[in-house]
Amino acid sequence: MRNIRQYIFSRKSILILIISMSLPAIGEMALNTMLGVADTIMISRFIGKEALSSVGFANQIVFTLIFIFSAFNTGAVALISRSYGEKNFEKLKKIAEQNVTLNLIIGLAILLLSLIFNKQIFSIFDVSPEIYMDTLKYFNIIIIGFVPMFLCFSFAAILRGSGDTVTPMVITGIANVINIVGNYVLILGIGPFPQMGIAGAAWATSGSRILALLIYIYVIYVKDSDIQLKFKVFFEKDILKPLWNISLPGGIEQALMQLSFLVMAIIISQLDTVSEAAFRILIQIESLSFMPAVGMSIATATLVGKSLGEKNIDKASEVGYLSSAIGLLWAVFIGTVFIIFPAGILGLFTKDQLLIQAGITAMLVIGLNQIGLNFHIVMSGALRGAGDTRAVMIINSLRLWLVFVPLTYVFVLVFEQGIAGIWYAEIISFVIFGTQLLFRFKSRKWAKVKIDSPGIVGKRDKTLCDA
């Protein structure tokens, strides 16, 4: 522990750079998390638990689509950050404009498919007719914001790749305030607005995404800057190919990850109602615990890509190691808090003593799991920033499907360890495959990933298959 602290504080210049970029990204994650909490509270109190259930089913589909397809911006961050490090703004703009086009196509395709198959999508859930109709009502309004949402993902990736993590945080904050105010006004019918109930919550969300898009358009297309873009909708093969090659593994990784979460939910559904409810609370607690690591991962990806653009492999390596060390310090701190105050933390989310007692053992295991979880998140960001997305996909997919999912079944249902069994399985998966991530980064094979050449055609080094 002392060695980690000494290592971190002996590299003050890089430390300051990492923290200055990480804090806005962490702030953005916090804003998104608080928005979800605010939405849940307002819908629950102003409408009712049935509406909350309907919104939950709709958002389960929406979030799955977001996680899978927003991963296609991984390639944009890697390519743009490297171009930014090279000070090649012409190439940066070409990549950015191509990425915007790609997200526009994805958004339009998902919008069209959602309109055509919305009824079939929600027929997979065994719910009452009332909840089913409310789910459709909410979803059919939410999808209006799909194209703005994916374009915002693209613009945020462009800014982060260019070293600007503050602007996405500010825009997210503005959109969140509009969403919360919109919820209050449209759900209850304040002033000249009619009382719209669950439809009002959906319109508030879509409206906030449209507003965010307008702000991003000003920042990216109107405001004078080194990365000011022109309105273009085009596909250029020698740009699209490396963008696609780097991003596709991230999309596949997220699809496999979301499928593993679905299987995990099915396993948990075999337990009693108290255990299942406690599991939902524990997931919320854990998501808050690794939020700083996600922000660190975003900043690390940008800085590693920028360092490689500057032809400084040593600096890129230093960023990866230093960021991971900071992530480990955070993991030790938050893990210790979970182990010392499990009941107190659970009490912040529920007053039901049955739920608190059901979650205490799992909280202790979650505390132990923090080291592997936070390290995995940050180190994955370092490799993605280098464009080594295929290696990350292989390692994470093997972790999930060879170890985590099978062991979850064994610990939860065979050994009857209850919900704590999930985190027993995850700890083992991180021990095995976290070391693989470390070995991959230590080998510096990521520095051999070719993502540009004349015409910006990306070539992928064969060593990626060695992951």
TORSERO-435556 format. One line per 3 residues: number of its first residue (from 1); their letters; for each residue y, x, z of C-alpha. Coordinates in nm, 4 decimals, padded with zeros to 6 digits, always signed. Example, Ala and Ser with C-alpha at 12.3 -4.5 7.8 and 13.67 -1.06 7.14 Angstrom:
# residues 2
1	AS	-00.4500/+01.2300/+00.7800  -00.1060/+01.3670/+00.7140
This chain:
# residues 467
1	MRN	+00.0000/+00.0000/+00.0000  +00.2376/+00.2815/+00.0947  +00.1512/+00.4654/-00.2272
4	IRQ	+00.2375/+00.1560/-00.4315  +00.5789/+00.1270/-00.2611  +00.6494/+00.4960/-00.3164
7	YIF	+00.5506/+00.4673/-00.6817  +00.7806/+00.1691/-00.7369  +01.0913/+00.3052/-00.5646
10	SRK	+01.0580/+00.6499/-00.7227  +01.1348/+00.4922/-01.0616  +01.4592/+00.3163/-00.9825
13	SIL	+01.6078/+00.3015/-01.3344  +01.3075/+00.1247/-01.4858  +01.2691/-00.0854/-01.1702
16	ILI	+01.6258/-00.2177/-01.2037  +01.5672/-00.2925/-01.5724  +01.2474/-00.4864/-01.5004
19	ISM	+01.3994/-00.6859/-01.2145  +01.7198/-00.7674/-01.4076  +01.5119/-00.9177/-01.6884
22	SLP	+01.2517/-01.0785/-01.4639  +01.4833/-01.2730/-01.2332  +01.6236/-01.5060/-01.5041
25	AIG	+01.2704/-01.5676/-01.6361  +01.1510/-01.6461/-01.2830  +01.4521/-01.8755/-01.2443
28	EMA	+01.3553/-02.0587/-01.5617  +00.9988/-02.1031/-01.4322  +01.1375/-02.2367/-01.1031
31	LNT	+01.3603/-02.4860/-01.2831  +01.0683/-02.6152/-01.4891  +00.8541/-02.6479/-01.1762
34	MLG	+01.1252/-02.8327/-00.9829  +01.1754/-03.0662/-01.2783  +00.8100/-03.1679/-01.2582
37	VAD	+00.8428/-03.2283/-00.8848  +01.1599/-03.4361/-00.9351  +00.9992/-03.6428/-01.2128
40	TIM	+00.6955/-03.7119/-00.9953  +00.9045/-03.8214/-00.6965  +01.1416/-04.0422/-00.8999
43	ISR	+00.8702/-04.2159/-01.1023  +00.6585/-04.2697/-00.7896  +00.9446/-04.4139/-00.5824
46	FIG	+01.1372/-04.6051/-00.8477  +00.8464/-04.7498/-01.0470  +00.5146/-04.7089/-00.8651
49	KEA	+00.1836/-04.5269/-00.8510  +00.0539/-04.7023/-01.1648  +00.3436/-04.5628/-01.3685
52	LSS	+00.2865/-04.2217/-01.2146  -00.0765/-04.2408/-01.3244  +00.0276/-04.3396/-01.6788
55	VGF	+00.2735/-04.0518/-01.7045  +00.0038/-03.8182/-01.5718  -00.2416/-03.9155/-01.8455
58	ANQ	+00.0236/-03.8808/-02.1158  +00.1425/-03.5436/-01.9897  -00.2146/-03.4139/-01.9662
61	IVF	-00.2291/-03.4384/-02.3460  +00.1294/-03.3148/-02.3932  +00.0822/-03.0090/-02.1728
64	TLI	-00.2428/-02.9184/-02.3484  -00.0589/-02.9220/-02.6821  +00.2288/-02.7203/-02.5331
67	FIF	+00.0065/-02.4481/-02.3866  -00.1978/-02.4068/-02.7034  +00.0721/-02.4144/-02.9681
70	SAF	+00.3572/-02.2489/-02.7768  +00.1271/-01.9443/-02.7626  +00.2136/-01.8916/-03.1298
73	NTG	+00.5467/-01.7519/-03.0087  +00.3654/-01.4548/-02.8551  +00.3764/-01.2740/-03.1883
76	AVA	+00.7479/-01.3424/-03.2224  +00.8258/-01.1773/-02.8889  +00.6178/-00.8690/-02.9781
79	LIS	+00.7659/-00.8307/-03.3271  +01.1254/-00.9137/-03.2338  +01.1314/-00.6901/-02.9253
82	RSY	+01.0004/-00.3995/-03.1305  +01.2604/-00.4599/-03.4017  +01.5266/-00.4845/-03.1325
85	GEK	+01.4174/-00.1489/-02.9943  +01.4452/-00.0033/-03.3469  +01.7958/-00.1561/-03.3798
88	NFE	+01.6716/-00.3089/-03.7056  +01.8549/-00.6417/-03.6846  +01.7877/-00.7349/-04.0469
91	KLK	+01.4132/-00.7232/-03.9850  +01.4596/-00.9031/-03.6517  +01.6400/-01.1906/-03.8232
94	KIA	+01.3711/-01.2253/-04.0896  +01.1000/-01.2468/-03.8238  +01.3063/-01.4930/-03.6199
97	EQN	+01.3764/-01.7214/-03.9165  +01.0082/-01.7194/-04.0107  +00.9077/-01.8047/-03.6542
100	VTL	+01.1494/-02.0983/-03.6514  +00.9897/-02.2285/-03.9709  +00.6415/-02.1917/-03.8214
103	NLI	+00.7398/-02.3880/-03.5089  +00.9085/-02.6542/-03.7208  +00.5858/-02.7062/-03.9171
106	IGL	+00.3764/-02.7139/-03.5977  +00.6121/-02.9668/-03.4374  +00.6107/-03.1960/-03.7417
109	AIL	+00.2308/-03.1756/-03.7763  +00.1728/-03.2624/-03.4082  +00.4273/-03.5459/-03.4293
112	LLS	+00.2504/-03.6941/-03.7330  -00.0979/-03.6620/-03.5818  +00.0251/-03.8121/-03.2537
115	LIF	+00.1670/-04.1155/-03.4341  -00.1559/-04.1697/-03.6275  -00.4107/-04.1086/-03.3517
118	NKQ	-00.2253/-04.2026/-03.0312  -00.4565/-04.4953/-02.9490  -00.7700/-04.2926/-03.0141
121	IFS	-00.6398/-04.0039/-02.7998  -00.6011/-04.2155/-02.4868  -00.9186/-04.4158/-02.5363
124	IFD	-01.1041/-04.1170/-02.3839  -00.9638/-04.2115/-02.0404  -01.1303/-04.4853/-01.8362
127	VSP	-00.8174/-04.6704/-01.7188  -00.7004/-05.0285/-01.6755  -00.5354/-05.2086/-01.9716
130	EIY	-00.1974/-05.1996/-01.7913  -00.2065/-04.8233/-01.7403  -00.3337/-04.7724/-02.0948
133	MDT	-00.0390/-04.9652/-02.2432  +00.2147/-04.7871/-02.0214  +00.0630/-04.4527/-02.1199
136	LKY	+00.1039/-04.5374/-02.4886  +00.4608/-04.6595/-02.4314  +00.5563/-04.3364/-02.2540
139	FNI	+00.3744/-04.1117/-02.5040  +00.5240/-04.2797/-02.8128  +00.8751/-04.2031/-02.6851
142	III	+00.7921/-03.8543/-02.5580  +00.6685/-03.7447/-02.9023  +01.0200/-03.7976/-03.0422
145	GFV	+01.1073/-03.4778/-02.8606  +00.8112/-03.2787/-02.9989  +00.9978/-03.1158/-03.2890
148	PMF	+01.3026/-03.0267/-03.0732  +01.0662/-02.8958/-02.8052  +00.8791/-02.6581/-03.0371
151	LCF	+01.2027/-02.5392/-03.1956  +01.3349/-02.4657/-02.8445  +01.0198/-02.2618/-02.7753
154	SFA	+01.0936/-02.0627/-03.0893  +01.4587/-02.0020/-03.0026  +01.3710/-01.9005/-02.6460
157	AIL	+01.1156/-01.6500/-02.7807  +01.3800/-01.5040/-03.0135  +01.6269/-01.4562/-02.7278
160	RGS	+01.3672/-01.3104/-02.4906  +01.2441/-01.0724/-02.7584  +01.6046/-00.9581/-02.7964
163	GDT	+01.6283/-00.8857/-02.4252  +01.8163/-01.2046/-02.3275  +01.6280/-01.3914/-02.0543
166	VTP	+01.9460/-01.5416/-01.9037  +02.0381/-01.7838/-02.1842  +01.6988/-01.9633/-02.1906
169	MVI	+01.7256/-02.0039/-01.8122  +02.0756/-02.1543/-01.8375  +01.9782/-02.3931/-02.1174
172	TGI	+01.6674/-02.5004/-01.9263  +01.8829/-02.5653/-01.6196  +02.1264/-02.7836/-01.8162
175	ANV	+01.8436/-02.9787/-01.9803  +01.6748/-03.0326/-01.6423  +01.9918/-03.1736/-01.4858
178	INI	+02.0312/-03.4132/-01.7810  +01.6672/-03.5163/-01.7473  +01.6970/-03.5904/-01.3746
181	VGN	+02.0229/-03.7840/-01.4167  +01.8749/-03.9647/-01.7161  +01.5703/-04.0632/-01.5112
184	YVL	+01.7880/-04.2180/-01.2433  +02.0165/-04.4006/-01.4860  +01.7569/-04.5261/-01.7347
187	ILG	+01.4714/-04.6077/-01.4966  +01.6907/-04.8205/-01.2679  +01.9478/-04.9404/-01.5237
190	IGP	+02.2685/-04.7964/-01.3760  +02.6054/-04.8952/-01.5234  +02.5939/-05.0097/-01.8867
193	FPQ	+02.2323/-04.8997/-01.9321  +01.9443/-05.1503/-01.9132  +01.6603/-05.1113/-01.6635
196	MGI	+01.3885/-04.9460/-01.8729  +01.1278/-04.8367/-01.6189  +00.8699/-04.5950/-01.7557
199	AGA	+01.0343/-04.6032/-02.1007  +01.3564/-04.4816/-01.9390  +01.1763/-04.1796/-01.7937
202	AWA	+01.0403/-04.0990/-02.1409  +01.3817/-04.1339/-02.3082  +01.5374/-03.9079/-02.0438
205	TSG	+01.2807/-03.6366/-02.1193  +01.3153/-03.6620/-02.4981  +01.6940/-03.6767/-02.4708
208	SRI	+01.7043/-03.3600/-02.2587  +01.4930/-03.1764/-02.5192  +01.7249/-03.2859/-02.7990
211	LAL	+02.0267/-03.1677/-02.5975  +01.8570/-02.8306/-02.5336  +01.7949/-02.7982/-02.9085
214	LIY	+02.1639/-02.8571/-02.9865  +02.2677/-02.5861/-02.7392  +02.0136/-02.3425/-02.8839
217	IYV	+02.1408/-02.4161/-03.2366  +02.4914/-02.3215/-03.1265  +02.3704/-01.9995/-02.9603
220	IYV	+02.1408/-01.8934/-03.2454  +02.3209/-02.0178/-03.5581  +02.6903/-02.0651/-03.4717
223	KDS	+02.7785/-01.8074/-03.2079  +02.8624/-01.4647/-03.3491  +02.6036/-01.2075/-03.2367
226	DIQ	+02.3660/-00.9377/-03.3609  +02.0889/-01.1972/-03.3897  +02.2873/-01.4792/-03.5525
229	LKF	+02.0523/-01.6555/-03.7960  +02.1005/-01.8587/-04.1120  +01.9530/-02.2022/-04.1714
232	KVF	+01.6393/-02.1278/-04.3736  +01.3057/-02.3025/-04.4074  +01.0685/-02.0673/-04.5843
235	FEK	+00.7362/-01.8881/-04.5750  +00.7241/-01.5222/-04.6662  +00.3733/-01.3773/-04.6696
238	DIL	+00.4544/-01.0248/-04.5544  +00.6344/-01.1650/-04.2488  +00.4058/-01.4598/-04.1756
241	KPL	+00.0874/-01.2491/-04.1843  +00.1641/-01.0190/-03.8871  +00.3304/-01.3066/-03.7022
244	WNI	+00.0186/-01.5178/-03.7480  -00.2247/-01.2329/-03.6748  -00.0595/-01.1508/-03.3433
247	SLP	-00.0021/-01.5128/-03.2356  -00.3359/-01.6688/-03.3355  -00.5392/-01.4969/-03.0608
250	GGI	-00.2939/-01.6346/-02.8042  -00.3446/-01.9875/-02.9384  -00.7229/-01.9493/-02.9288
253	EQA	-00.7040/-01.8053/-02.5773  -00.4991/-02.1025/-02.4550  -00.7328/-02.3533/-02.6234
256	LMQ	-01.0343/-02.1961/-02.4501  -00.8422/-02.1827/-02.1217  -00.7458/-02.5503/-02.1361
259	LSF	-01.1065/-02.6412/-02.2171  -01.2243/-02.4415/-01.9147  -00.9766/-02.6327/-01.6950
262	LVM	-01.1179/-02.9598/-01.8298  -01.4712/-02.8501/-01.7414  -01.3494/-02.7435/-01.3962
265	AII	-01.1920/-03.0876/-01.3451  -01.5227/-03.2525/-01.4404  -01.7058/-03.0366/-01.1847
268	ISQ	-01.4525/-03.1250/-00.9134  -01.4828/-03.4941/-00.9981  -01.8401/-03.4758/-00.8627
271	LDT	-01.7013/-03.4256/-00.5121  -01.5581/-03.6896/-00.2766  -01.2102/-03.8362/-00.3164
274	VSE	-01.0604/-03.6319/-00.0319  -01.1775/-03.3045/-00.1865  -01.0477/-03.4040/-00.5280
277	AAF	-00.7059/-03.5011/-00.3864  -00.6875/-03.1751/-00.1871  -00.7732/-02.9844/-00.5045
280	RIL	-00.4693/-03.1352/-00.6838  -00.2420/-03.0219/-00.3998  -00.3925/-02.6724/-00.3973
283	IQI	-00.3351/-02.6373/-00.7714  +00.0349/-02.7196/-00.7181  +00.0595/-02.4624/-00.4374
286	ESL	-00.1096/-02.1922/-00.6452  +00.1133/-02.2638/-00.9452  +00.4167/-02.1948/-00.7272
289	SFM	+00.2618/-01.8732/-00.5950  +00.2214/-01.7039/-00.9333  +00.5553/-01.8186/-01.0773
292	PAV	+00.7197/-01.4775/-01.0116  +00.4288/-01.3075/-01.1902  +00.4839/-01.5271/-01.4970
295	GMS	+00.8509/-01.4267/-01.5015  +00.7487/-01.0623/-01.4647  +00.5027/-01.1047/-01.7514
298	IAT	+00.7755/-01.2377/-01.9831  +01.0100/-00.9487/-01.9006  +00.7306/-00.6916/-01.9261
301	ATL	+00.6258/-00.8122/-02.2710  +00.9827/-00.7753/-02.3974  +01.0361/-00.4306/-02.2437
304	VGK	+00.7028/-00.2920/-02.3659  +00.7748/-00.4132/-02.7195  +01.1280/-00.2717/-02.7079
307	SLG	+01.0016/+00.0665/-02.5817  +00.7491/+00.0861/-02.8635  +01.0282/+00.0051/-03.1085
310	EKN	+01.2133/+00.3025/-02.9629  +00.8976/+00.5121/-03.0271  +00.8724/+00.5746/-02.6539
313	IDK	+00.5087/+00.5113/-02.5644  +00.5448/+00.6785/-02.2244  +00.8231/+00.4371/-02.1285
316	ASE	+00.6173/+00.1389/-02.2479  +00.3267/+00.2607/-02.0351  +00.5552/+00.3125/-01.7346
319	VGY	+00.6908/-00.0418/-01.7680  +00.3387/-00.1857/-01.7704  +00.2238/+00.0067/-01.4649
322	LSS	+00.5445/-00.0474/-01.2688  +00.5552/-00.4215/-01.3407  +00.1920/-00.4556/-01.2350
325	AIG	+00.2656/-00.2657/-00.9126  +00.5526/-00.5044/-00.8352  +00.3165/-00.7938/-00.9067
328	LLW	+00.0664/-00.6487/-00.6579  +00.3331/-00.6209/-00.3866  +00.4236/-00.9860/-00.4394
331	AVF	+00.0529/-01.0774/-00.4325  +00.0001/-00.9044/-00.0968  +00.3047/-01.0799/+00.0503
334	IGT	+00.2307/-01.4339/-00.0694  -00.1429/-01.3929/-00.0064  -00.0729/-01.2934/+00.3541
337	VFI	+00.1489/-01.6005/+00.3971  -00.1309/-01.8260/+00.2672  -00.3859/-01.6703/+00.5039
340	IFP	-00.1615/-01.6897/+00.8138  -00.0088/-02.0373/+00.7556  -00.2622/-02.2448/+00.5546
343	AGI	-00.2186/-02.5702/+00.7487  +00.1613/-02.5393/+00.7576  +00.1838/-02.4918/+00.3818
346	LGL	-00.0511/-02.7828/+00.3124  +00.1575/-02.9916/+00.5523  +00.4587/-02.9507/+00.3247
349	FTK	+00.2705/-03.1427/+00.0554  +00.0861/-03.4062/+00.2577  +00.0738/-03.5510/+00.6085
352	DQL	-00.2854/-03.6688/+00.5650  -00.4896/-03.4635/+00.8138  -00.8106/-03.5161/+00.6142
355	LIQ	-00.6507/-03.3528/+00.3101  -00.5094/-03.0681/+00.5194  -00.8475/-02.9951/+00.6799
358	AGI	-01.0205/-03.0131/+00.3412  -00.7808/-02.7567/+00.1977  -00.7593/-02.4958/+00.4755
361	TAM	-01.0672/-02.2917/+00.3786  -00.9635/-02.2956/+00.0142  -00.6133/-02.1764/+00.1129
364	LVI	-00.7641/-01.8688/+00.2778  -00.9600/-01.7890/-00.0382  -00.6539/-01.8547/-00.2572
367	GLN	-00.4676/-01.5998/-00.0450  -00.7343/-01.3387/-00.1206  -00.7254/-01.4350/-00.4889
370	QIG	-00.3538/-01.3550/-00.5239  -00.4080/-00.9850/-00.5956  -00.6352/-01.0408/-00.8943
373	LNF	-00.4384/-01.3390/-01.0241  -00.0933/-01.1777/-01.0193  -00.2165/-00.8456/-01.1581
376	HIV	-00.3956/-01.0274/-01.4404  -00.0856/-01.2221/-01.5388  +00.1493/-00.9210/-01.5468
379	MSG	-00.0901/-00.6783/-01.7157  -00.1718/-00.9380/-01.9822  +00.2023/-00.9633/-02.0522
382	ALR	+00.2243/-00.5854/-02.0992  -00.0571/-00.5872/-02.3560  +00.0849/-00.8904/-02.5378
385	GAG	+00.4235/-00.7197/-02.5623  +00.2509/-00.4355/-02.7462  +00.0982/-00.6847/-02.9888
388	DTR	-00.2493/-00.6327/-02.8416  -00.3098/-01.0072/-02.8201  -00.6633/-00.9980/-02.9577
391	AVM	-00.7828/-00.7724/-02.6760  -00.6232/-01.0037/-02.4175  -00.7873/-01.3052/-02.5813
394	IIN	-01.1314/-01.1430/-02.5756  -01.1048/-01.0280/-02.2148  -00.9659/-01.3585/-02.0826
397	SLR	-01.2096/-01.5736/-02.2816  -01.5077/-01.3721/-02.1574  -01.3714/-01.3952/-01.8029
400	LWL	-01.3449/-01.7733/-01.8217  -01.6671/-01.8608/-01.9978  -01.9102/-01.5899/-01.8866
403	VFV	-01.8060/-01.5764/-01.5223  -01.5481/-01.8293/-01.3983  -01.6846/-02.1594/-01.5352
406	PLT	-02.0551/-02.0885/-01.4623  -01.9816/-01.9546/-01.1128  -01.7534/-02.2507/-01.0382
409	YVF	-02.0493/-02.4802/-01.1049  -02.2784/-02.2628/-00.8904  -02.0426/-02.2267/-00.5920
412	VLV	-01.9135/-02.5864/-00.5915  -02.2282/-02.7875/-00.6682  -02.5289/-02.5588/-00.6103
415	FEQ	-02.4113/-02.3626/-00.3048  -02.2037/-02.6649/-00.1907  -01.8948/-02.4597/-00.1036
418	GIA	-01.6625/-02.7455/-00.1992  -01.3254/-02.6803/-00.3597  -01.3114/-02.3285/-00.2122
421	GIW	-01.5939/-02.2440/-00.4539  -01.3458/-02.2510/-00.7431  -01.1547/-01.9587/-00.5995
424	YAE	-01.4700/-01.7683/-00.5007  -01.5603/-01.7818/-00.8685  -01.2109/-01.6781/-00.9755
427	IIS	-01.2023/-01.3779/-00.7426  -01.5271/-01.2453/-00.8890  -01.4002/-01.3044/-01.2455
430	FVI	-01.0796/-01.1099/-01.1745  -01.2676/-00.8191/-01.0131  -01.4838/-00.7805/-01.3239
433	FGT	-01.2297/-00.8432/-01.5981  -00.9122/-00.7293/-01.4225  -01.0596/-00.3813/-01.4357
436	QLL	-01.1192/-00.4310/-01.8083  -00.7498/-00.5109/-01.8567  -00.6551/-00.1992/-01.6613
439	FRF	-00.8922/+00.0207/-01.8647  -00.7553/-00.1277/-02.1849  -00.3977/-00.0486/-02.0868
442	KSR	-00.4911/+00.2961/-01.9569  -00.6586/+00.3826/-02.2895  -00.3272/+00.3278/-02.4758
445	KWA	-00.5143/+00.1735/-02.7677  -00.2415/-00.0913/-02.7616  +00.0015/+00.1752/-02.8870
448	KVK	-00.2074/+00.2006/-03.2061  -00.1665/-00.1675/-03.2959  +00.0331/-00.1615/-03.6197
451	IDS	+00.2613/-00.4622/-03.6475  +00.4993/-00.3338/-03.9136  +00.5006/-00.1336/-04.2340
454	PGI	+00.6963/-00.1540/-04.5602  +00.7650/-00.5229/-04.6107  +00.6803/-00.5755/-04.2413
457	VGK	+00.3146/-00.6317/-04.3247  +00.1141/-00.6021/-04.0029  -00.2058/-00.4029/-03.9885
460	RDK	-00.4350/-00.4247/-03.6920  -00.6111/-00.1188/-03.5678  -00.9896/-00.1406/-03.5514
463	TLC	-00.9803/-00.0359/-03.1893  -00.8858/-00.3899/-03.0958  -01.2488/-00.4811/-03.1396
466	DA	-01.3343/-00.2350/-02.8656  -01.1905/-00.4603/-02.5965
